[in-house]
Amino acid sequence: MSGNPTTPSPAHTASDSGRGTRQRGWWIPYTFVLGFMVVLGANMTMLYFATSTFSGLSTRQAYVEGLAYNDKVAQEEAQEALGWTWTADLVGVDRDGDVRRATLRLDGRDAENRPLSGASVTAEIRRPAEQGMDQTVSFVPVGEGGYETAVTLPKPGQWDMLFTVQRGDDTFVMRRRLRTE
């Protein structure tokens, strides 16, 4: 026997290095694979929710409406020239579970701050994040320049309202977002 009994021979270390111990940093390639799998999983989750939830379309005929853009600009300029101001508010909100019953009130003034009476008023009420809850309501005149209608909102939260006021040959369109608690 030659040499130190605790020191293995060079032939002995070469054959043992592949069996019992691993090289330092053996796990590093696996962390890259794991990182890419996490990113891929997050992207697939976002892709699923992006394609299966609200599409974001507010109109089905965007191309046709785009062609009529100049007409819409002219209507907005004519509306601005009227000088009308309108305020909208939900009053007397009554809660019954998720359902909200209220009176939707609209008050109008002309350019000289006189009440706008004798108009025909309608409103389209829409839920911005959910479909199937849209409704159209007509208003009745109450007092000078005031118009009211009863509304039932199936859920609390935000509601988009598109008011259309017609008086003679003049038309006024106004959008408002109202919130119920």
C-alpha beads as a LAMMPS data file, in Angstrom:
LAMMPS data file: protein, C-alpha beads

181 atoms
180 bonds

1 atom types
1 bond types

-500.0 500.0 xlo xhi
-500.0 500.0 ylo yhi
-500.0 500.0 zlo zhi

Masses

1 110.0

Atoms # bond

1 1 1 0.000 0.000 0.000
2 1 1 1.473 3.269 -1.031
3 1 1 0.341 6.803 -0.226
4 1 1 -2.205 8.147 2.234
5 1 1 -5.144 5.742 2.829
6 1 1 -7.676 8.613 3.075
7 1 1 -6.748 10.214 -0.244
8 1 1 -8.423 8.450 -3.149
9 1 1 -6.452 7.637 -6.238
10 1 1 -7.062 9.754 -9.399
11 1 1 -8.829 6.894 -11.160
12 1 1 -11.143 6.445 -8.183
13 1 1 -12.267 10.151 -8.105
14 1 1 -13.071 10.266 -11.833
15 1 1 -15.490 7.357 -11.607
16 1 1 -17.208 8.583 -8.384
17 1 1 -17.803 12.201 -9.499
18 1 1 -20.717 11.287 -11.770
19 1 1 -22.560 9.065 -9.290
20 1 1 -23.006 10.478 -5.801
21 1 1 -22.577 14.247 -6.005
22 1 1 -23.871 16.863 -8.412
23 1 1 -21.945 19.680 -9.942
24 1 1 -22.324 23.080 -8.415
25 1 1 -25.136 25.110 -10.106
26 1 1 -26.871 22.103 -11.655
27 1 1 -30.265 23.724 -10.931
28 1 1 -29.680 26.962 -12.902
29 1 1 -31.032 25.694 -16.276
30 1 1 -34.171 24.486 -14.494
31 1 1 -34.834 27.971 -13.073
32 1 1 -34.810 29.396 -16.599
33 1 1 -37.309 26.759 -17.718
34 1 1 -39.475 27.411 -14.647
35 1 1 -39.357 31.189 -15.226
36 1 1 -40.477 30.800 -18.836
37 1 1 -43.289 28.477 -17.736
38 1 1 -44.532 31.087 -15.240
39 1 1 -44.488 33.796 -17.922
40 1 1 -46.231 31.488 -20.393
41 1 1 -48.902 30.617 -17.799
42 1 1 -49.536 34.288 -16.997
43 1 1 -49.787 35.157 -20.705
44 1 1 -52.208 32.299 -21.367
45 1 1 -54.384 33.430 -18.428
46 1 1 -54.479 37.024 -19.705
47 1 1 -55.228 35.788 -23.241
48 1 1 -58.167 33.749 -21.945
49 1 1 -59.684 36.681 -20.044
50 1 1 -59.058 39.089 -22.933
51 1 1 -60.965 36.916 -25.391
52 1 1 -63.760 35.654 -23.137
53 1 1 -64.927 38.838 -21.376
54 1 1 -66.409 42.150 -22.563
55 1 1 -65.325 42.859 -26.135
56 1 1 -65.173 46.619 -25.671
57 1 1 -67.346 47.269 -28.714
58 1 1 -69.895 49.986 -28.099
59 1 1 -71.308 49.843 -31.606
60 1 1 -71.819 47.084 -34.119
61 1 1 -71.470 49.324 -37.178
62 1 1 -68.278 51.242 -36.485
63 1 1 -67.404 51.571 -40.181
64 1 1 -70.775 53.105 -41.079
65 1 1 -70.563 55.499 -38.132
66 1 1 -67.030 56.437 -39.163
67 1 1 -68.280 57.424 -42.617
68 1 1 -70.805 59.764 -40.992
69 1 1 -68.154 61.468 -38.822
70 1 1 -68.396 64.870 -40.539
71 1 1 -72.178 64.861 -40.138
72 1 1 -71.745 64.147 -36.434
73 1 1 -69.276 67.033 -36.050
74 1 1 -71.772 69.388 -37.750
75 1 1 -74.538 68.216 -35.385
76 1 1 -72.321 68.854 -32.356
77 1 1 -71.496 72.358 -33.586
78 1 1 -75.205 73.108 -34.112
79 1 1 -75.942 71.776 -30.625
80 1 1 -73.230 73.960 -29.104
81 1 1 -74.648 77.001 -30.885
82 1 1 -77.975 76.467 -29.081
83 1 1 -76.311 77.266 -25.747
84 1 1 -78.523 74.851 -23.835
85 1 1 -77.400 73.435 -20.501
86 1 1 -78.891 70.350 -18.922
87 1 1 -78.413 68.730 -15.526
88 1 1 -79.324 65.130 -14.742
89 1 1 -79.709 63.511 -11.356
90 1 1 -81.162 60.432 -9.691
91 1 1 -83.445 61.448 -6.817
92 1 1 -85.363 59.398 -4.274
93 1 1 -83.315 56.220 -4.687
94 1 1 -85.072 53.275 -3.033
95 1 1 -83.048 50.100 -2.422
96 1 1 -84.594 46.651 -2.646
97 1 1 -81.685 44.184 -2.517
98 1 1 -79.598 44.873 -5.617
99 1 1 -82.478 46.632 -7.420
100 1 1 -82.590 50.427 -7.278
101 1 1 -85.786 52.349 -7.999
102 1 1 -85.429 56.089 -8.448
103 1 1 -86.657 59.144 -10.249
104 1 1 -84.402 60.392 -13.016
105 1 1 -84.673 64.186 -13.210
106 1 1 -83.477 66.411 -16.036
107 1 1 -83.474 70.214 -15.890
108 1 1 -82.764 72.414 -18.906
109 1 1 -81.893 76.059 -19.476
110 1 1 -81.368 78.005 -22.678
111 1 1 -78.546 80.457 -23.451
112 1 1 -80.332 83.237 -21.480
113 1 1 -80.829 80.920 -18.478
114 1 1 -84.574 80.535 -19.116
115 1 1 -86.228 77.137 -18.499
116 1 1 -86.528 74.912 -21.583
117 1 1 -90.149 73.804 -21.657
118 1 1 -92.078 72.026 -24.394
119 1 1 -89.385 69.500 -25.274
120 1 1 -89.609 65.788 -25.931
121 1 1 -87.028 63.921 -23.817
122 1 1 -85.886 60.278 -23.943
123 1 1 -82.917 58.462 -22.444
124 1 1 -81.100 55.233 -23.200
125 1 1 -79.779 53.715 -19.987
126 1 1 -76.905 51.241 -20.291
127 1 1 -74.676 49.310 -17.924
128 1 1 -71.102 49.895 -19.176
129 1 1 -69.655 46.525 -18.161
130 1 1 -72.625 44.201 -18.707
131 1 1 -74.986 43.568 -21.557
132 1 1 -78.680 42.783 -21.330
133 1 1 -79.683 45.545 -18.897
134 1 1 -80.264 48.349 -21.392
135 1 1 -83.526 50.262 -21.309
136 1 1 -85.086 53.290 -22.970
137 1 1 -87.280 55.671 -20.992
138 1 1 -89.417 58.698 -21.875
139 1 1 -89.708 61.748 -19.635
140 1 1 -92.768 63.738 -18.641
141 1 1 -92.609 67.501 -18.041
142 1 1 -92.712 68.653 -14.408
143 1 1 -92.619 72.383 -13.842
144 1 1 -90.660 74.902 -15.872
145 1 1 -87.776 73.226 -17.703
146 1 1 -87.978 70.046 -15.614
147 1 1 -88.552 66.505 -16.848
148 1 1 -88.821 63.279 -14.850
149 1 1 -89.230 59.551 -15.285
150 1 1 -89.223 56.544 -12.965
151 1 1 -86.364 54.095 -13.522
152 1 1 -85.553 50.650 -12.171
153 1 1 -81.867 49.752 -12.193
154 1 1 -81.273 46.014 -11.690
155 1 1 -77.841 46.450 -10.065
156 1 1 -75.986 49.115 -8.117
157 1 1 -72.983 50.804 -9.681
158 1 1 -72.323 52.898 -12.759
159 1 1 -74.864 53.530 -15.495
160 1 1 -74.311 55.362 -18.783
161 1 1 -77.192 57.533 -19.918
162 1 1 -77.687 59.015 -23.364
163 1 1 -80.284 61.787 -23.260
164 1 1 -81.970 63.038 -26.417
165 1 1 -83.927 66.295 -26.185
166 1 1 -85.987 67.520 -29.150
167 1 1 -87.688 70.877 -29.233
168 1 1 -89.034 71.969 -32.600
169 1 1 -86.252 71.443 -35.145
170 1 1 -83.525 71.532 -32.478
171 1 1 -81.968 68.367 -31.073
172 1 1 -79.677 68.152 -28.072
173 1 1 -77.801 64.948 -27.162
174 1 1 -76.027 64.547 -23.840
175 1 1 -74.125 61.686 -22.219
176 1 1 -73.821 61.287 -18.468
177 1 1 -72.539 58.554 -16.181
178 1 1 -74.509 58.235 -12.957
179 1 1 -73.709 55.993 -10.032
180 1 1 -76.018 54.257 -7.567
181 1 1 -74.842 52.792 -4.275

Bonds

1 1 1 2
2 1 2 3
3 1 3 4
4 1 4 5
5 1 5 6
6 1 6 7
7 1 7 8
8 1 8 9
9 1 9 10
10 1 10 11
11 1 11 12
12 1 12 13
13 1 13 14
14 1 14 15
15 1 15 16
16 1 16 17
17 1 17 18
18 1 18 19
19 1 19 20
20 1 20 21
21 1 21 22
22 1 22 23
23 1 23 24
24 1 24 25
25 1 25 26
26 1 26 27
27 1 27 28
28 1 28 29
29 1 29 30
30 1 30 31
31 1 31 32
32 1 32 33
33 1 33 34
34 1 34 35
35 1 35 36
36 1 36 37
37 1 37 38
38 1 38 39
39 1 39 40
40 1 40 41
41 1 41 42
42 1 42 43
43 1 43 44
44 1 44 45
45 1 45 46
46 1 46 47
47 1 47 48
48 1 48 49
49 1 49 50
50 1 50 51
51 1 51 52
52 1 52 53
53 1 53 54
54 1 54 55
55 1 55 56
56 1 56 57
57 1 57 58
58 1 58 59
59 1 59 60
60 1 60 61
61 1 61 62
62 1 62 63
63 1 63 64
64 1 64 65
65 1 65 66
66 1 66 67
67 1 67 68
68 1 68 69
69 1 69 70
70 1 70 71
71 1 71 72
72 1 72 73
73 1 73 74
74 1 74 75
75 1 75 76
76 1 76 77
77 1 77 78
78 1 78 79
79 1 79 80
80 1 80 81
81 1 81 82
82 1 82 83
83 1 83 84
84 1 84 85
85 1 85 86
86 1 86 87
87 1 87 88
88 1 88 89
89 1 89 90
90 1 90 91
91 1 91 92
92 1 92 93
93 1 93 94
94 1 94 95
95 1 95 96
96 1 96 97
97 1 97 98
98 1 98 99
99 1 99 100
100 1 100 101
101 1 101 102
102 1 102 103
103 1 103 104
104 1 104 105
105 1 105 106
106 1 106 107
107 1 107 108
108 1 108 109
109 1 109 110
110 1 110 111
111 1 111 112
112 1 112 113
113 1 113 114
114 1 114 115
115 1 115 116
116 1 116 117
117 1 117 118
118 1 118 119
119 1 119 120
120 1 120 121
121 1 121 122
122 1 122 123
123 1 123 124
124 1 124 125
125 1 125 126
126 1 126 127
127 1 127 128
128 1 128 129
129 1 129 130
130 1 130 131
131 1 131 132
132 1 132 133
133 1 133 134
134 1 134 135
135 1 135 136
136 1 136 137
137 1 137 138
138 1 138 139
139 1 139 140
140 1 140 141
141 1 141 142
142 1 142 143
143 1 143 144
144 1 144 145
145 1 145 146
146 1 146 147
147 1 147 148
148 1 148 149
149 1 149 150
150 1 150 151
151 1 151 152
152 1 152 153
153 1 153 154
154 1 154 155
155 1 155 156
156 1 156 157
157 1 157 158
158 1 158 159
159 1 159 160
160 1 160 161
161 1 161 162
162 1 162 163
163 1 163 164
164 1 164 165
165 1 165 166
166 1 166 167
167 1 167 168
168 1 168 169
169 1 169 170
170 1 170 171
171 1 171 172
172 1 172 173
173 1 173 174
174 1 174 175
175 1 175 176
176 1 176 177
177 1 177 178
178 1 178 179
179 1 179 180
180 1 180 181
